[in-house]
Amino acid sequence: MLRSMKRILSVVALILVLATVALALEFPKIDHHPAPGDFHRGFLESMPRFDPANTSAWQVDLRGSNLSRLDLRGAGVSLEHAVFDDKTIWPAPDRLPKDFDRARIVELGRNPGLGVRSLHAQGITGRGVGIAIVDSPLLTEHQEYAARLRLYEEINAYPNTEAHMHGCAVASLAVGKTVGVAPGADLYFIGSWPMDPGPDPNQEGPLNLAPYARAVRRILQINDQLPAERKIRVVSLSLGWEPGQTGSTEITKAADEAKVQGMLVICSSVERIHGFKFHGLGRDVRSAPDDFASYRPARWATQGYTSHDRLLVPMDARATASPTGKDEYAFYAEAGWSWCIPYLAGTYALAAQVDPKVTPERFWALAMKTGRTIEAKYNGKTGSLGPILDPARLVAALQRGDLSDKAAVAAELAKYSAPSPRDQAPARDSDNRVSADFAARIARLDIDRASRRDVIEQLGQPRGFYASGKQLPDPNNLPSRYVMLYPAGVQVSMSADRVRSLLFDRPGYRWRNQIEVGTRIEDVVKVLGSPRKTIENARGADVGRMQLEDGAFYKDIDGVPGTCAYHVPSQGVSLYFIDNCVRQMIVLPKGQ
């Protein structure tokens, strides 16, 4: 009997082994090949002007634009803060500022800086280390990372979506062969959008982090099948989240699961996951990336640098892979934390190559301890700026075996664990809140009568024109209904050249100076009055499709307490709530 049981168990074990082999992934595994994106915008009638009082980045977006008719000799300041790409068509040299050397600026922007290339020359490239990125759909064939791409899958990506600038940029900043920190690392990439499809097919839906949580768990499944010498060691997510946002519980749990498995989960919410803090550094476009003295605080967030409890990493003046073609590039004079995160992921890959037993805690403690502090001018004063990540010193400390026991690591990290003073805490990302300046410009927009031209005159050039979740290549040939996308996720929906709605899913803009994202239901009712009708437990899918009744309050949608909708077009607003707080606000022309 015992022998029979052993034979049965042996057969079962063999079946399980065979099943595992049958399901094993084969690399490279590229499930989709998104088509190149297209920023072709035609001729510009005038040069966008840079406003130093406006903290928004990308005020001067020239990607895909034809500037050949313009005289830009007096536009030197705007060009120093510009975004452009290989599709940008420039005027003749005699109509450009004499000191604007575009090729030199881009070449400087390719360099990760801080001496990273000196490590590459020593063979320290992240070889054998896996970096996983979850971000917008990728141009899988781009020459910067195609050779390093081991896996590309999609979760919650729009059908037939084109490659997007954000995913291409972060992938190249992490593992790009000429612009990346860790050009020898393996790249595992999941293309995803952290949002739900909206009821309007021409408008992106509200934030939902659950797809990113599924993507992180998929990364953990993939890692289970990788050999010990090629494991994924770091997950890069260029976004952050707050409690109460849709899917925030799921993404936090997924990130914690990755942390338990020994991975560094680097994101804008890394303080919530690991207790670490970081911030981004500005750099003038002509300055040398390897010179620590070239760096300064970011223009959009000069707070958060004086506490010296944040690891500072390069952010501005970077050239990255462009989604427009496999050998094409874009240049971003100013950026946000999205560019810092893959930089840190790449640096961790370098560290893991040098010391495969390195932990996120030891890495961060050593990075803080070995970081450099410089004297820099900001906020009108000269002060110390640091610790700035010093990859060469960090690698040398790893090679010496510094902070090799947990007690020493804990003691070092304890030096930086005190919370930052409120007046010094930076925004987690320049796009996580509508700036005061931009909110004031929105308030001056007469949305009851505004045309596209009125919107652009008041709010500036949008980051892009969208319909059905796809970027529209030609702003001079738009469909009747489309969306203009602005900083902090502000969406202006247009129909027949008139504003249909403004959508907000981040705080900062206060409608009637009283309601914004985050306002509680009871305070909303004080402003709008009690609903005319309350509908209990409506189905979310129905609420998204139905013609909502004016003055109706849809309570506890899908039976989830605190998930509600209050539609009051007669007053010019429609609100969606999670946990009894506004999570999406749609401002409408009155009576729509």
VEXFI-692770 format. One record per residue (C-alpha): x, y, z; residue in three letters. Coordinates in steps of 0.5 Angstrom, whole numbers, plus 500, padded with zeros to 3 digits. Layout:
XYZALA;...
//
This chain:
500500500MET;506505502LEU;509503495ARG;503504491SER;502511495MET;509513493LYS;508511486ARG;502515486ILE;505521489LEU;511521484SER;507521478VAL;503527481VAL;510530482ALA;512529475LEU;505531472ILE;506538476LEU;513539473VAL;511537466LEU;505542467ALA;510548470THR;515546464VAL;509547459ALA;507554462LEU;514556462ALA;515563459LEU;520564453GLU;524570452PHE;524575449PRO;516575450LYS;513581446ILE;505580446ASP;504587442HIS;508592438HIS;504598439PRO;505603432ALA;509609433PRO;506615436GLY;505621432ASP;505628434PHE;505632428HIS;502638429ARG;503642423GLY;505650422PHE;506654428LEU;503661427GLU;507663433SER;512661438MET;509659445PRO;512664451ARG;515661457PHE;512665463ASP;517664469PRO;512666474ALA;508659471ASN;511653475THR;508648470SER;513645466ALA;512644458TRP;510651457GLN;513651450VAL;512644447ASP;514644440LEU;514636439ARG;512635432GLY;511642430SER;513646424ASN;517652426LEU;520654419SER;516660418ARG;518663425LEU;523668426ASP;526665433LEU;532670434ARG;528673440GLY;526667443ALA;532664447GLY;529664454VAL;523660451SER;527655447LEU;531654454GLU;525651457HIS;522647451ALA;520640449VAL;522638442PHE;523632438ASP;526629432ASP;520631428LYS;520638430THR;522642424ILE;526648425TRP;527655422PRO;534657418ALA;540658422PRO;539665421ASP;533665424ARG;535662431LEU;538665437PRO;546664435LYS;547661442ASP;542656441PHE;546649439ASP;540644439ARG;545638437ALA;549640443ARG;544641448ILE;541634446VAL;548631446GLU;548633453LEU;541631455GLY;543624453ARG;548623458ASN;545620465PRO;550625469GLY;553624476LEU;559620473GLY;554614471VAL;558613464ARG;565612468SER;561606471LEU;559603465HIS;566604462ALA;568599468GLN;563594466GLY;558596471ILE;552597467THR;546593471GLY;548586467ARG;544580469GLY;539585473VAL;532585472GLY;528592472ILE;520591471ALA;516598469ILE;509599469VAL;507605464ASP;504607458SER;504603452PRO;511602449LEU;515603442LEU;518596443THR;522596437GLU;526603439HIS;534602439GLN;535605446GLU;532599449TYR;529593444ALA;536589445ALA;534589453ARG;527588452LEU;525581455ARG;518582456LEU;512586453TYR;505585455GLU;499590456GLU;494590462ILE;488595461ASN;491598455ALA;486601449TYR;485597443PRO;490598438ASN;493604442THR;499607439GLU;506608443ALA;506613448HIS;512618450MET;511617457HIS;513609457GLY;518610452CYS;522616456ALA;522612462VAL;524605459ALA;530609456SER;532613462LEU;532606466ALA;536601461VAL;537606454GLY;544604451LYS;546611450THR;541615455VAL;540610460GLY;543609467VAL;543601467ALA;544599459PRO;546592461GLY;540591465ALA;534586463ASP;527590462LEU;520587463TYR;515592461PHE;507592462ILE;504597458GLY;498600462SER;493606463TRP;491607471PRO;484609469MET;478607467ASP;474608460PRO;470614461GLY;462614459PRO;464619453ASP;469615448PRO;473621447ASN;474622454GLN;479619459GLU;476616465GLY;477617472PRO;483614476LEU;483607477ASN;490604480LEU;487597480ALA;490595473PRO;497597476TYR;496593482ALA;495587477ARG;501589473ALA;505588479VAL;502582481ARG;504579474ARG;511582475ILE;511577481LEU;509571477GLN;514572471ILE;519573477ASN;518566479ASP;520563473GLN;526567472LEU;533564474PRO;536566480ALA;542570476GLU;537574472ARG;531576477LYS;527582477ILE;530586483ARG;526593482VAL;519595480VAL;519602477SER;512606477LEU;512613475SER;506615479LEU;504616486GLY;497615490TRP;493617496GLU;489613501PRO;482613498GLY;483614491GLN;480608487THR;485602487GLY;490605492SER;488599497THR;490594491GLU;496598489ILE;499598496THR;498591497LYS;501589491ALA;507594492ALA;508591499ASP;508584496GLU;514586491ALA;517589497LYS;516582501VAL;520579496GLN;526583496GLY;524588491MET;525595491LEU;519599489VAL;521606487ILE;515610485CYS;512617487SER;509614494SER;516610495VAL;515613502GLU;509610504ARG;512603501ILE;519603504HIS;520610508GLY;525613503PHE;524620500LYS;527623494PHE;527629490HIS;528631483GLY;534636481LEU;534642476GLY;539643471ARG;540648465ASP;540645458VAL;547648457ARG;551645463SER;555639464ALA;551633467PRO;557630470ASP;559636474ASP;555636481PHE;555644481ALA;551644475SER;545642479TYR;540646482ARG;533645485PRO;527644480ALA;523650478ARG;517648480TRP;518645487ALA;523649490THR;521647497GLN;523640500GLY;531641499TYR;533644506THR;531638510SER;537634507HIS;533627508ASP;531626501ARG;536623496LEU;536628490LEU;537625483VAL;537628476PRO;530630473MET;531636468ASP;534637461ALA;534630459ARG;534627452ALA;530620451THR;527615446ALA;521618442SER;515614441PRO;515617434THR;520612431GLY;525607433LYS;531611432ASP;528618434GLU;529622440TYR;525627444ALA;528633449PHE;525635455TYR;528641458ALA;524641465GLU;520634468ALA;517631474GLY;519625478TRP;517621473SER;524622470TRP;527621477CYS;524614478ILE;527610472PRO;534613474TYR;533610481LEU;531604478ALA;537604474GLY;542606479THR;539600484TYR;541595478ALA;548597478LEU;548596485ALA;545589485ALA;550587479GLN;556590484VAL;553586490ASP;547581488PRO;545581496LYS;544588496VAL;537590499THR;533596498PRO;534599505GLU;542598505ARG;542601498PHE;538607500TRP;542608507ALA;549608503LEU;546612497ALA;544617503MET;551617506LYS;555617500THR;551623497GLY;554629495ARG;552636498THR;554642494ILE;552650495GLU;547652490ALA;543658489LYS;535658490TYR;529662493ASN;534668492GLY;539665497LYS;545661497THR;545654501GLY;547647502SER;544642497LEU;544635498GLY;545629499PRO;546628491ILE;546621489LEU;553619487ASP;553613484PRO;561612483ALA;561613491ARG;555608492LEU;559603488VAL;565604492ALA;562603498ALA;558597496LEU;565594494GLN;568595501ARG;562592504GLY;560598508ASP;554598512LEU;554590511SER;549589517ASP;542590519LYS;543594525ALA;548599521ALA;543600516VAL;538601521ALA;542607524ALA;544610518GLU;536610515LEU;534613522ALA;538619521LYS;533621515TYR;526618518SER;524624521ALA;518627517PRO;519634513SER;516640516PRO;510642512ARG;512648509ASP;518644506GLN;515638504ALA;515638496PRO;509636492ALA;510628490ARG;509630483ASP;508637479SER;502634476ASP;499631482ASN;495638484ARG;493643479VAL;497649481SER;495656483ALA;497660477ASP;493655472PHE;487654477ALA;486662476ALA;487662469ARG;481656469ILE;477661473ALA;478666468ARG;475662462LEU;468663460ASP;466656459ILE;459657457ASP;462661450ARG;469659450ALA;472656443SER;478652442ARG;482659441ARG;479662447ASP;482656451VAL;489656448ILE;489663449GLU;487663456GLN;490656458LEU;496655453GLY;498650448GLN;495643451PRO;500637452ARG;496634446GLY;489633443PHE;486626444TYR;479622442ALA;478615443SER;484615448GLY;489616442LYS;493622441GLN;491626435LEU;496628430PRO;494634427ASP;491639431PRO;489643424ASN;484637422ASN;480635429LEU;474631429PRO;468634431SER;469632438ARG;476631442TYR;479632448VAL;485637450MET;490635455LEU;493640460TYR;497639466PRO;495636472ALA;490631468GLY;486637467VAL;481635461GLN;478640456VAL;472636452SER;470640446MET;464639441SER;463643435ALA;469648437ASP;465649444ARG;467647451VAL;463641453ARG;466640460SER;472641464LEU;474634468LEU;479634474PHE;481628478ASP;486632482ARG;485638487PRO;487645486GLY;482648482TYR;476650487ARG;469651483TRP;466657486ARG;472657490ASN;468652495GLN;468645491ILE;475641489GLU;477634489VAL;477632496GLY;471636498THR;466631502ARG;459630500ILE;456634506GLU;460640504ASP;458639497VAL;451639499VAL;452646503LYS;454649496VAL;449645491LEU;443644496GLY;440638497SER;438633491PRO;431633488ARG;432625488LYS;436620491THR;437613487ILE;440608492GLU;445602489ASN;445604482ALA;449600478ARG;456603476GLY;455601469ALA;448604468ASP;450610471VAL;456611466GLY;451610460ARG;445613462MET;442620461GLN;443622468LEU;437626471GLU;439633473ASP;439634481GLY;439626482ALA;444623487PHE;446616486TYR;448613492LYS;452607494ASP;453605487ILE;454598486ASP;452597493GLY;459600495VAL;458605501PRO;461612499GLY;461611492THR;456616489CYS;455621483ALA;451628484TYR;449631477HIS;447638477VAL;448641470PRO;443646471SER;448649476GLN;454647471GLY;457641475VAL;457633476SER;461630481LEU;463623483TYR;465621490PHE;469615493ILE;469614501ASP;464620501ASN;469625498CYS;470628491VAL;474624486ARG;472627480GLN;469633478MET;466635471ILE;465642470VAL;459644465LEU;457650461PRO;450651465LYS;444648462GLY;448642458GLN;
//
